[in-house]
Amino acid sequence: MRIKIAIAALVLAASPAFAQQKVDPARADAAIKAAFPTAPADWASRLVGDQTMQQCSAAHNSPAKDVADAIQKREKAAIEYPPDNNFMGDWQKGERLAQSGYGLRFTDYPPRNPNGGNCYACHQLTRKEVSYGTLGPSLLEYGKLRDFKPEAVKTTYEKIYNSHAALACSTMPRFGTNKILTVEQIKDAVALLMSRESPVNTGQ
Amino acid sequence: MKFTTTLLVAIAVALASPALAQDAETEKAIEKYRQMLRADPWSNPGFLDVDRGEALWATARGPKNVSLEQCDLGKGPGKVDGVFAELPRYFADADRVMDLETRILWCMENLQGFSAADYVKRPHPGGGQPVKELGAMATYVASKSAGMKFAAKLSHPKEQEIAALGENLFFRRSGPFDFACATCHANSGLRIRLQGLPYLADKKESRQVVGEWPAYRVSTTHVMTMQHRLLDCYWQMRMPQLQLGSDASVALIAYLTRQAEGGEIAAPGLKR
């Protein structure tokens, strides 16, 4: 019996989860605060993170079902919709913001350009742009594959506005909720994905 | 050597070009450059900073006008051979765990009388500028462990505590993009644009890449140290400027070193 407990303790000590538990959240918060002494006062929230980020961090991005459900519900409620329910903007503007990684870095102040969405950093979108990342799925022919359905237009807007509403602990930023992109910019990104004329769907 | 220099300039120009379609060609050119480096390892421009760092280490400097030859990096005053392979470690005189750069800075302050607070305001070079004094010395000391394997003990309670903190911070989401280190480094074979991303939560991939730092970076034409690498990651994560020597920076380096345990040190490496 005693041997069994000792073995169990050894297994527990060797598991990464145990190492994770040993860290007092207050210790991690204090270490982060001390590591960024030049943070402007209005950047305080960047250091701590909200409840969703804390839950995703603690779960190494694989939350239990009840936590995932709570995250999705909370984030869905954080989506703001265009007043006229028109979700499609200008795909050409969308292409420009998909290329741009500008914005919110400490060297980007005072802002000289609008923030970018940097979509190509993680996604394939058009055949023409060969320099694309693979952290996210390929979005080639995204609208065509969805038959350009109006429901898919709305779902796409929601996905970009707040990625966690559909998938708790998504790796994709919450572009609308975190004020990275404006509603108009998100509409432009939706048009890049969902309009028939967009190179995403014409195969160019 | 002249051909090497010409090719290096060609790569730097290609990297600076906005024509992203050239990236595949650029990757090929870099791979060719890497092959040439393997054939002649001494052609890595990072060795210029190894030499500069060696001279700085032995030069009497600072308000107290002494060299760092009394600096104890873990194996006794002035010992540099093999010390990097056993860092980070706990130092009783400072009562904290330190990585190589943090320890050298501690020596610059405590032995030579430099102000660490002043130094950490701008500790890293801008694009095209050579690595600063501290980074050059770190590159020199790291190169004196080349060919050895990472073997930091991380057994002292404070070493264990800081490595666990590093793992915690690796998964900690921060900033307006919700990013953590794990966002980009918790899977194999992925990339940002065309830049491949190492799977650092995995020991096998960590052993392959962590030992390449400090490394000469072709795209910025200077040596980048591990502290600078972390700052740059946090910059991309839309976080403020990471303080060199902060507990969080040491913690992440301790975690990465533990992940890379047994991996070979190949500093100075060569990076895109």
HADDOCK unambig.tbl for C-alpha pairs under 7 A between the chains (distance, minus, plus):
assign (segid A and resid 19 and name CA) (segid B and resid 164 and name CA) 5.57 0.50 0.50
assign (segid A and resid 20 and name CA) (segid B and resid 164 and name CA) 6.38 0.50 0.50
assign (segid A and resid 20 and name CA) (segid B and resid 167 and name CA) 6.98 0.50 0.50
assign (segid A and resid 20 and name CA) (segid B and resid 168 and name CA) 5.96 0.50 0.50
assign (segid A and resid 23 and name CA) (segid B and resid 164 and name CA) 6.63 0.50 0.50
assign (segid A and resid 23 and name CA) (segid B and resid 165 and name CA) 6.01 0.50 0.50
assign (segid A and resid 28 and name CA) (segid B and resid 165 and name CA) 6.72 0.50 0.50
assign (segid A and resid 31 and name CA) (segid B and resid 247 and name CA) 6.02 0.50 0.50
assign (segid A and resid 31 and name CA) (segid B and resid 248 and name CA) 5.47 0.50 0.50
assign (segid A and resid 32 and name CA) (segid B and resid 248 and name CA) 6.18 0.50 0.50
assign (segid A and resid 34 and name CA) (segid B and resid 246 and name CA) 6.90 0.50 0.50
assign (segid A and resid 35 and name CA) (segid B and resid 242 and name CA) 5.65 0.50 0.50
assign (segid A and resid 35 and name CA) (segid B and resid 243 and name CA) 5.14 0.50 0.50
assign (segid A and resid 35 and name CA) (segid B and resid 246 and name CA) 5.14 0.50 0.50
assign (segid A and resid 35 and name CA) (segid B and resid 247 and name CA) 6.91 0.50 0.50
assign (segid A and resid 35 and name CA) (segid B and resid 248 and name CA) 5.98 0.50 0.50
assign (segid A and resid 36 and name CA) (segid B and resid 240 and name CA) 5.85 0.50 0.50
assign (segid A and resid 36 and name CA) (segid B and resid 241 and name CA) 5.87 0.50 0.50
assign (segid A and resid 36 and name CA) (segid B and resid 242 and name CA) 5.32 0.50 0.50
assign (segid A and resid 36 and name CA) (segid B and resid 243 and name CA) 5.95 0.50 0.50
assign (segid A and resid 38 and name CA) (segid B and resid 240 and name CA) 6.73 0.50 0.50
assign (segid A and resid 38 and name CA) (segid B and resid 241 and name CA) 6.63 0.50 0.50
assign (segid A and resid 39 and name CA) (segid B and resid 240 and name CA) 5.39 0.50 0.50
assign (segid A and resid 46 and name CA) (segid B and resid 174 and name CA) 5.63 0.50 0.50
assign (segid A and resid 46 and name CA) (segid B and resid 175 and name CA) 3.97 0.50 0.50
assign (segid A and resid 46 and name CA) (segid B and resid 176 and name CA) 6.24 0.50 0.50
assign (segid A and resid 46 and name CA) (segid B and resid 239 and name CA) 6.81 0.50 0.50
assign (segid A and resid 47 and name CA) (segid B and resid 174 and name CA) 5.80 0.50 0.50
assign (segid A and resid 47 and name CA) (segid B and resid 175 and name CA) 6.39 0.50 0.50
assign (segid A and resid 48 and name CA) (segid B and resid 174 and name CA) 6.61 0.50 0.50
assign (segid A and resid 49 and name CA) (segid B and resid 173 and name CA) 6.92 0.50 0.50
assign (segid A and resid 49 and name CA) (segid B and resid 174 and name CA) 5.54 0.50 0.50
assign (segid A and resid 49 and name CA) (segid B and resid 175 and name CA) 6.83 0.50 0.50
assign (segid A and resid 53 and name CA) (segid B and resid 173 and name CA) 5.72 0.50 0.50
assign (segid A and resid 53 and name CA) (segid B and resid 178 and name CA) 6.66 0.50 0.50
assign (segid A and resid 57 and name CA) (segid B and resid 171 and name CA) 5.42 0.50 0.50
assign (segid A and resid 57 and name CA) (segid B and resid 172 and name CA) 4.97 0.50 0.50
assign (segid A and resid 57 and name CA) (segid B and resid 173 and name CA) 5.89 0.50 0.50
assign (segid A and resid 60 and name CA) (segid B and resid 171 and name CA) 6.16 0.50 0.50
assign (segid A and resid 104 and name CA) (segid B and resid 238 and name CA) 5.74 0.50 0.50
assign (segid A and resid 105 and name CA) (segid B and resid 235 and name CA) 5.89 0.50 0.50
assign (segid A and resid 105 and name CA) (segid B and resid 236 and name CA) 6.61 0.50 0.50
assign (segid A and resid 105 and name CA) (segid B and resid 238 and name CA) 4.59 0.50 0.50
assign (segid A and resid 105 and name CA) (segid B and resid 239 and name CA) 6.91 0.50 0.50
assign (segid A and resid 106 and name CA) (segid B and resid 235 and name CA) 6.84 0.50 0.50
assign (segid A and resid 106 and name CA) (segid B and resid 238 and name CA) 6.83 0.50 0.50
assign (segid A and resid 106 and name CA) (segid B and resid 240 and name CA) 5.96 0.50 0.50
assign (segid A and resid 120 and name CA) (segid B and resid 193 and name CA) 6.45 0.50 0.50
assign (segid A and resid 121 and name CA) (segid B and resid 192 and name CA) 4.94 0.50 0.50
assign (segid A and resid 121 and name CA) (segid B and resid 193 and name CA) 4.66 0.50 0.50
assign (segid A and resid 122 and name CA) (segid B and resid 192 and name CA) 5.69 0.50 0.50
assign (segid A and resid 122 and name CA) (segid B and resid 193 and name CA) 6.56 0.50 0.50
assign (segid A and resid 130 and name CA) (segid B and resid 21 and name CA) 6.14 0.50 0.50
assign (segid A and resid 131 and name CA) (segid B and resid 20 and name CA) 6.05 0.50 0.50
assign (segid A and resid 131 and name CA) (segid B and resid 21 and name CA) 6.54 0.50 0.50
assign (segid A and resid 131 and name CA) (segid B and resid 193 and name CA) 5.13 0.50 0.50
assign (segid A and resid 131 and name CA) (segid B and resid 194 and name CA) 5.64 0.50 0.50
assign (segid A and resid 132 and name CA) (segid B and resid 192 and name CA) 6.95 0.50 0.50
assign (segid A and resid 132 and name CA) (segid B and resid 193 and name CA) 4.07 0.50 0.50
assign (segid A and resid 132 and name CA) (segid B and resid 194 and name CA) 6.18 0.50 0.50
assign (segid A and resid 133 and name CA) (segid B and resid 191 and name CA) 5.03 0.50 0.50
assign (segid A and resid 133 and name CA) (segid B and resid 192 and name CA) 4.27 0.50 0.50
assign (segid A and resid 133 and name CA) (segid B and resid 193 and name CA) 3.89 0.50 0.50
assign (segid A and resid 133 and name CA) (segid B and resid 194 and name CA) 6.08 0.50 0.50
assign (segid A and resid 134 and name CA) (segid B and resid 190 and name CA) 5.41 0.50 0.50
assign (segid A and resid 134 and name CA) (segid B and resid 191 and name CA) 5.37 0.50 0.50
assign (segid A and resid 134 and name CA) (segid B and resid 192 and name CA) 6.64 0.50 0.50
assign (segid A and resid 135 and name CA) (segid B and resid 190 and name CA) 5.70 0.50 0.50
assign (segid A and resid 135 and name CA) (segid B and resid 191 and name CA) 6.26 0.50 0.50
assign (segid A and resid 135 and name CA) (segid B and resid 192 and name CA) 6.90 0.50 0.50
assign (segid A and resid 171 and name CA) (segid B and resid 183 and name CA) 5.94 0.50 0.50
assign (segid A and resid 173 and name CA) (segid B and resid 177 and name CA) 4.69 0.50 0.50
assign (segid A and resid 173 and name CA) (segid B and resid 178 and name CA) 5.83 0.50 0.50
assign (segid A and resid 174 and name CA) (segid B and resid 177 and name CA) 6.85 0.50 0.50
assign (segid A and resid 178 and name CA) (segid B and resid 176 and name CA) 5.78 0.50 0.50
